[in-house]
Amino acid sequence: MSYNFDRVIDRKGSGCFKYDALKMLFGRDDLYSLWVADMDFAVSPQIQAALAQRTEHPVFGYNLRLDRYYEAAIYWAAHRYNWDICREWIISCPGIVPAINLAVLTFTHPGDGIIIQSPVYGPFHHAVMGHGRKLLDNRLIELDGHYRIDFDDLERKASQAKMLILCNPHNPVGRVFTEEELRAIGEICMRYNVLIFSDEIHADLVYSEYRHVPISSLDNFSEITITGFSPAKSFNVAGLSTSVIVAPEKKLFEQLNSFNEKLHLFTGNSFGIKALEAAYLESEAWLEALVKYLEENRDFVYRYFREQMPEIRINNPEGTYLAWLDFSALGMNAEALNDLLVNKAKLALDPGMKYGDYPVFQRLNFACARSILRDALDSLFNSIKQG
């Protein structure tokens, strides 16, 4: 079956944050919306059919996840990640970010150190500082757009920490960490008794020369690791609030599951459950076609910047549909850069300050029709050229 990812779908007025919040957040709504991390593609036909079938039943009461839900999650982990998990390890939660916050509240206390690796997804910062924990930033080292872990600094920080929030594949720099890197992280955390929460929401969006490896699947790191994965990003169903949290170690599972149940976050919603099942059991061909299209988009964006706007430095993502842009060579401060992007180029990107102290960086979401990408980048090129 072929899928039309070149189709441009008008999402305005659908209540989607990516388009309907433009005026509120950027001051205007006539922008190329390449910011918040969801995709502009229709979901798979199988997911659409599953949701349509669910609407045929007229009652939407409290949910019980039946065997098919667990079978789907277990199958996907084994099939896609070569990771054997079992039902007794699975906690259901509306999202990975809520689960991170639950883990912070369950396993740490105010003043405890928690490691993140900036530039990194903004809610990681909030999960630490918003609960009065101490932020320990193991800042990634960059060389010509490629980011790597500073392991000497990680070891120093681990000696002061109770928890590490890992992002793999990494948002926004697009790294897919290797087994060697993950083993080094795990060994350090084992040595200092640091709990790992591994956010693997982009695990399915990994390009051809790379492979996603869950850190919990390596050695005995499952004893200190809680992992989150979800169809939210890869199958474009973030609005259905469904994620899978895996805690193999019994004590960790019991503590986190207890808090999750006390807050009644486990109930889920009727459509999220059906979407996960249809995604993992019926939609792999769609995903494979999507990743191919995204890889072509990635290559298009990377070449465009390298050839047309080399003064703007760009990473070459190994995974995710996110590009990390360094505008520092333009000599602008954050305010002038925002004016260039929003008022001249008419681009809505995510400002770098969301990810740490990166005032002249921006994150670009290339999960849209290539024609939109081309028009957006042409607009940026022309705006810079005109000064």
N, C-alpha and C positions, 0 to 999 in steps of 0.2 A: 504494500500500500504506500502511496506517496502522500506527503503532507505539505501543505502550502504555508511555509513560514514567511514567505514574502507578502502574504496578505496583510494589509493595514487595517486594523480594527479600531474603530472610534470608541474609546473607553470613557470619554467625558460624560458626566451625568450618571454614571453607573454607581457612584458612591465609592470609587476607588481612590485611595490616598495619592497615588502617583500622579493623577491628573486633576482631581477635584480639590486637592489641597494646594495647587500651584499659587493661586491668588493669595491665599492666606500666608504662605511661607515665603514666596518669592516676589510678591507684590504685583504680579501679572500672570495671566494664564495663556498667553500666546507663545509658549516656550516649547522647544524640543525637550521632552521629558525623559531624561536619561539619568535619573537619580535613583530613587528608592528601589531596592532589589526585589522586584518581581518582573515577570516577563510580559511582553505584549502579544504573546501567541495564544491562540485557542488551546485549551487542554485537549488531551487525547480523545478520540471518539469513544473509546471504551469508558473513560471516566464520565463523559457526557451521558452516555447510555445508562451507566450505573446510577447516576443521580436522577435522571429522568424516571428510571424504574422505581427508585425510592419514593419519588413524589406521587406515584400511583397509589401508594398506601397513604390514607388520609390522616394518620395519627403520627405525631412527632413527640413522643413522650421521652422519659429517661431511657438511656441506652445501656445495653449489656453487650460487650464485645464478645461475639461468638467465636468458635474455633477458627473460622476462615480469617479473621483479623490477625490472630497470632500466627497462623500458618503463613500468611502473607509476609509478615515482618521477619519471621525466622527464615523463610525461603529466600527473601531478598538479601539478608545479611550473608547467607551462605553462598548464594549464587553470584552476587555482585562483589562482595568483599572478602570471600573465602573465610568467613568468620562464623563459627558455629555458636549459636546462642540458644537458650531454651526459654520456654514460657515463664518459668519461675523467676527469671531475671528482669522481666519487662514491666515497666511502669508506664502508664499512659498519662500524658500531660498535654495541655493545649498547645504548648510550644516549647522550644528548647530554651528560650530566654527565661520564661517562668521557671523552668527546671533548674537553670543556673542559679537563679535567685533563691529557690528552695534549698539548693545544695549549700549556698553560702550561709543561709540562716540555720540550716540543720547541723552543719559540721564545723562552723567557725563561730567565733565570738567577737564583739566589738574590740577593735585594736589589733586583731590577728592580721598577719600579712597574707595577701593573696597576689599571686603573680599573673600578669597579663603580658602580651608581647606586641607592643605597638609598632607601627600603626595598626590598630585593630578595632573591630566593630564596636561602636559606641556603647551599646548596652553592657559590654563587659566592664567598662569603666564604671557605669552606673551601679552595677551589681555589687561592686566593691565599695565605692565611696558612699553610695546611697544607704548602705547599712552600717556605716561607721567602721569599716575595715580599713586596713592600711594597704594602699596601692603600691605594689612592687613592680616596676616596669622593666621587664627584660627586653629592652628595645631591640628590634631587629636591625641587623647591619646591612646596609645597601651598597652595592657596587654595580654601577651602570644598569640600574633598574632591577637587578636580581637581589633578593633579600635572603639572608641566612641568619641562623640563630647564633647569638653570642653565648656559647656554652660556659665560658669562664664566669660571665656575669650571671647566668642562670644558676650556676652552683652557689655563688655568693648569695643570691636572692633566696634560693631554696633553703638555705640554713636559717632564714628568718621567716619562713612561710609555713602556712598550714594547707594551702591549696594553690593549684595552678589551673587557670582556665585556658585551655588549648583550643585553637581554631585551626582545623585541618579538614579540607583545604582552607587556606587562609584568606580571610576577608579583611582588608581590600587588596593585599599584594599578590594574591593568586598562587601562592606556593602550595604544592602538594608535597608534603614532607616525606622523605625517603624512609625506608626501614631503618637505615643506619641512624638517621637523625632522631627517629622516634625511639629507638632503643637507647640512645644517649639521654633523651629526655626522661624516659622511664627509669633508667638506672639512677639518675640524679634524684628523682622523686622518691624512689624506693629507699635510697640512702638516707634521705632526710625526713622520711615519713610524710611526704606531701601528697595530699589527695589530688587526683587529676579529674577535672571535668572536661571531657573532649567533645566540643561542638563540631559535629561532622555533617551539618545540614547540606553542604555542597558536595557530599561524597560522590554523587552520581554524575557530577559535571566536571569530569576529568578528561583531558585531551589525550590523543592517541599514543603519545610516547611516554605517558605517565600512568601510575597505578595507585589507587587509594588503598591505604592499609590502616585499619582501625588500630590504634595503639593498644587497646584492650586485648587484641588477638595475639599480641607478641609476648613471649616469655611468660612470666607470672604477673604482668602488669595489670591484669584483670582484678587483682586483689586490691588495688588502690585507684581503680578507674571507674568513673561513671560516664557513659557515652550517650549522646543524643543524635538520632538521625530522623529523617522525615521526608515525605514527598513534597513538602511545601515549596522548595525552590526548584527542584528538578522537574516536577510535574505541574508547577504553577498553581498550586492550591493553598497558598499561604492563608487566604481568607477563611479556610475551613478548619483552622486551628487544631491540628492533629500531629502529634509527634510521638516517637518511640524512645523511651529512656531505658538504658540497659545497665543494670548494676549486678554483676555476677557475685560479688562478695556478699554473703548473707546478711551480715550486720549492717553494711551500707544500704543494702536493699530495704531492710526492715525499717531503718530510721527514716530514709527518704520517702518510702511509700507511706509510712504513717503520717508524715506531715502533709503529703499530697492528698491523702484521704481526709484529713482533718479540714483542709481547705476546700474539699469537694471539687478538686481540679481533675479528678479521674473520670468524671462522667462523660465528657466528650460531647460531640454533636453527631446527629444522624448522618449528615452528609460527609463529614470528615472521615468517618469510619468507612463508609462505602467508597470514598475516593481513594483512600489508602489501599484497600483491597484491589480495586480496579487498576490502580497504578502499578502495584508490585506484581500482580498475578496476570495482567492482561495487556500492559502498555509498554513493554520493553522495546518493541520495534519502533514505536513513536519516540521513545527516549533516545535510541540510537540515531535516528534521523535528526532529532533536535541537537544532539551534541555535535554532529557533523556540521550542521548549519551554524551553530555557535562558534565552532572552531574556524570556520570560514569568516565569520564576522570578526573574531579575534584577529585573524591574520590581516583582514582588510584595515581594521583600526590601527594595528601596529605599523603596517606599511605606510598608511596615510601620514601618521605623525612623523615617522622616520624620514619620509621623502618630502613631504610638504611643509611640515612644521617641526624640524629637528630641534629647534630651541626648546620645545616642550618635551621633556623626558617622560618616557612611558615604560612600564614593565611589560613583559610578555607572559601573560598568565598561563600557568600550567593547569589550572582548574578555575572554576567559577565563571560567571559572565561579567566580570568586573575588571576594569582597567584603572590603574593608579597613576595619576598624572602629576608631574612636577613642573610648575609654572615659574619657578624661581628665576630662570634666566630672563624673563620679561622685565624684571626689576620693579615689579608692582608689589604693593602691600595687599593685605587681604581685602580691604575695602575697594581698591581700584580693580583688583582681579574680579571681584563679584560684579562690579559695574560692567566690565568687559563682557563677562559671560552672560549675565542676565539681560542687560539693557542694550548691548550692541550685538552680540552673537545670538541672543535669545536661546540660551542653553540653561536648562536646570540640571546641575550636577550636585553631588554631595560634597560639601566643603570639608577639607582635610582636618579641621579642628574637631570634627566629630570623632576622629580616630586617634586623637592625641594632639601633641603640639606640632601641627603641620599646617600653618596658616596659608601657605601658597601651594598646597596640594589640593587635588579634587579627585573624586571617584566617579568614573563613568560606567554606566550600565549599558552594555551593548546587546542586550537580549530584546531586540526589536527587528523589524523588517530592515533589510540592508539599504533600501531606498531612503528610509528615515535617517539612518546612520550617515549616509553619504551627504544628504542635505544638511544635517547638523554640523558635520565636520567642515563642509564647504562654508557654512555660515561663520564658523569660528575662524577659519583661514582668512576669509575676506575681512572680517572685523580686525584681525591682527594686522593684516596688510595695510588697511586704511588708517591704522593708528588710532 
